[in-house]
Amino acid sequence: MGPIDTWTLRRDSFDPATQALDATLFALGNGFIGLRGVGDEGALGGAHDGCYLNGFHDTADIHHPEHAFGLARRNEFMLSVPNAKRLALWIDGERIDLRQGALLGYAQALDFRRGVLERRLEWQSPGGRRVCIESRRLVCQQRRTLWAARTEIEVLNGDAVLTLQLGIDARVGNLAAGDDPRVGSHLKEAPLLLQSAEQDAHGLHLRQRTRHSGLALLSSLAWTLDGDEGAALPALDPADGLARRFERRLAAGQALRLDRFGSYHTSQDVADDALLATATTTLAQARRDGFDALCDEQAAVLERYWSQADLRLDGDDRLQQALRFNAWHLLQSAGRDGRSNIAAKGLTGEGYEGHTFWDTEVYVLPFFAATQPATARALLEYRHRLLPAARERARELGHARGARYPWRTIAGGECSAYFLAGTAQVHLNADIAHAVQLYWDSSGDDDFMLRHGAELVIETARIWTELGHHDARRGGAFVIPGVTGPDEYTALVDNNWYTNRMAQRHLRFALRVRDWLAAEHPSRLAELTQQLVLDPGEPAAWQRAAESMWLPLDATLGVHPQDDGFLHKPRWTRADTQHPLLLHYHPLEIYRHQVCKQADVVLALLLAGDDIDAGTKARDFDHYAAVTTHDSSLSYCIFGVIAAEIGRHDQALDYFERTALLDLHDTHGNTAHGVHTAAMAGSWLGLVQGFAGLRWPGGRASFRPQLPARWQGYAFRLWLRGAQIEVAVTPGDVTYRLLHGEAARFLHHGTPQRLDAGTPLLHLPLHP
C-alpha cells in the first residue's frame, strides 16, 4: 500500500462484494440531495443505488399487535426517489457491464477538497472491443437542487458503434427492513405515484406525488452531447421513467463527451404549478454555465468550507484522512434550510429510514456551532418549526403544558414503535435545550434566542415538573420515574442519572433565559408569557426542582448510579456473547443485567460535568467502561473524550481511532446502509473536546490541550462569538491565533486569555 492521500478516498480495483459499502463511502450530497456512489453504468443497481432528498418523505401506518393509547401510529420514512445518474452503454451491441467481459483497469477517487467523485475504467467486451470510460460527478453545494456529471468514452481498438441510454429511472424502491430494526422500511405498496411525464429536445421531467403524505416531486434531467444530436428514441414506459437513446460511430482513439444535469424540486419548497418552470430554469442555467464552471464553483465553495472546518493532524495520515472524510460527510448530510435536519445515516443510505434523532443536538451540532454557525442555527430552527407537533405529542402523553419532542422523526411525528427505547427517552428535551445553550454561548446570537431559542427552551422545560415530583421519602428530593436514558440496554427506570442531570441543567438554563428576557427584552417575555400561558409560579417550581434534583453518589463504589436499580443488577457474563446484543437476546434478558449499549453516565460527565471532581469522573469511567458493549456507534467518542480528560491517554487514543475509522473500516458491519453521522462528528469531539479539552464553563470557551505521544501536532479553527480563532498544538506549546473578528476571550488551563488587534497571536505552554 502506497502513501495515503489525506484529501482523497481511492479504490484501485473493482470488487462486486464491496460495492454496497462503497456506494455509501463514495456517496455525494449537499444537505438536500444525496446520491449513492455507484458508477454510471449502475452495475449494482437496485435499492443500493439510491437517491434521496432530505425531508422528502411518505408515511405508513404502524401496526401494533397489542395496541395501547399514545403509541406511535404513523411512520415517516425517507424515500428512494427516481434515479437519473445511471447511464446504460453498449459497444457494437454488447452492454458495458463490469460483471461481464474483462476489466483491464479501474480507479475511483472521491476528492474531499473539490467535492467531486472521479472514476476511470478500461473494459474489454466479450467480443474484443476495448473502451476507456472517464466520469466525474458532483452534487452542487451552491445550487441546492442540482447535480451534474460528465462522462467521456473513448474507443481504443477500431471503429465501433457506441449506444448511450440516459434517463430517469422510476423503478426504484426502499430497502426491505428484514429483522434488523435499524435498516429500511416495511413497504407493501409503491410510495410514489406517477402524475405526468414531459420531455423536449434537451430535457426529461417526471412528476410524481407521494401516496400518503401528499408531497409532489419533479425529477428532471438535461444534457449536452458532443456532435449532432442524432436519433432520439423513447426507451421506457412513463410509468417506469423516461429515457433517451443515442448512437454514435466512433473511430479508434475517438472520444465522446456527455454532460448531464439533474435536478429535484418538491412541493415543500415550490408551489405545485411552478415546479416545471423552476426546474426548467435551473437546468437551463446549468447548461449555459457548463460542467467546468460548476466544478470551479464547487471548488470555491469548498475552499471556504475547509478554511473553517479542516482538522489538521500531524503524525498519522490514516487518521488525518479519516477526519477529513468525516467532515466532508457531515457537510453533505446537514440540512441548511431550517426545514430539514440530519438523519442518523445522513443522505447516504436508508438505515433508520432517514429519521432525525438526538444525534444532531448532542453529537453533530457542536461541530457546526464551531465551524458553520449558520448551519447550526438552521438545525435548531428545524426543531422550533416542529414545536407545534411537540406540543401535540405532549398532550397525547398526558402533559397539560409544554412540549415533548419525538424520539425519531422527519416531519414532527413520533416514529418510534418501540416506546421503551424511544418515547421513554424524554432526555431529548434536555438535549435540544443543551444544543441551544451551546449555540448561544458560542455565537452570541441574541436574534435567534428572541425569535426561536427562548420559546424552545422554556416550552420544553415545562415538561420536567410534570414528569417528576418531590419525594417525601427522599427528603423532598425531586425524582423522575419511568424513563429511559441514553443506554438503550436499560429501559424504563427510575431516576436515570443522565436524565436527571440534564433536566437540572435544562431547568437552570430556562431560568437564565427568562432572567435575560426580563432584564434585556421585557416585551418579548411578556409576549411569550401570554402566548405560552406561563403561570407565574412555574419559574419558582423550576428552581425548586433543579436545586433538589435527585443525583446520588453510591457510598460504597463512589460512582454515580445509572439509575435507582442499576448497581443492584448482576453483570453480563455470557462467554459466548454475540454483538450487537439487541439482535441476539430478548430485551428482558438484557434489561435485567448491568450492561450498557453506550455512554450514559459518562456522557453526562461531558455535557454537565463541570462541578464533578476528577476522582469521581475516573471512578465513573472505570465502572462503566467495564460494563459497556459499545454496540452503538455513539459510544466510543464519549468514552474517549472523558479518558483524555482524566489522563488515560492510551485509552483516549484507542477510542478516538475507533471513532474516526468506524465507517472507513466498516467496524460495525453496517456502513453499507449509510454512514454513522454521530460517530463522524464524534471524531471532531474526540480531537477538540477530548485532546484539546474544549468545554464551556459559565458560557466561556475553555481549553486544556494535550498531545498524544504518537502525534507531532494538530490544529483546528472555530468561531467564538463572531471571532474566528485557530488553535495549534505542538510538543512545545499551544498557539492561539485570531483570524477574523475584533476579539476572542477564552480560558487556557483555567487562565483567562484575550486575542484582539493588538495581540492577535499567543504562544502558551502546553502544560500549565
CORLINGI-V679740 format. One record per run of one state. SS is the DSSP state (H for helix, E for strand, - for the rest). FROM is the first residue (numbers start at 1). TO is the last residue. Records with the same first field share a line. If there is no record, write none. Layout:
SS->FROM-TO  FROM-TO
//
This chain:
-->1-7  12-15  26-27  30-32  36-45  50-50  54-56  62-73  79-82  84-86  92-93  96-101  112-115  125-129  140-145  156-159  170-175  177-184  186-191  201-202  211-215  226-232  235-240  251-254  267-271  290-290  310-311  315-316  334-350  355-355  357-358  372-372  386-386  397-408  410-418  422-426  444-445  462-463  468-468  475-476  480-482  484-492  494-496  521-521  533-537  548-548  550-565  569-569  572-580  584-586  592-592  595-595  597-600  608-613  626-627  629-635  646-648  661-670  674-676  692-694  696-696  700-701  704-712  721-722  731-732  741-742  749-750  757-760  766-768
E->8-11  28-29  33-35  51-53  57-61  74-78  83-83  87-91  94-95  102-111  116-124  130-139  146-155  160-169  176-176  185-185  192-200  203-210  216-225  233-234  241-250  255-266  312-314  356-356  409-409  469-471  477-479  483-483  493-493  549-549  570-571  593-594  596-596  628-628  695-695  702-703  713-720  723-730  733-740  743-748  751-756  761-765
H->16-25  46-49  272-289  291-309  317-333  351-354  359-371  373-385  387-396  419-421  427-443  446-461  464-467  472-474  497-520  522-532  538-547  566-568  581-583  587-591  601-607  614-625  636-645  649-660  671-673  677-691  697-699
//
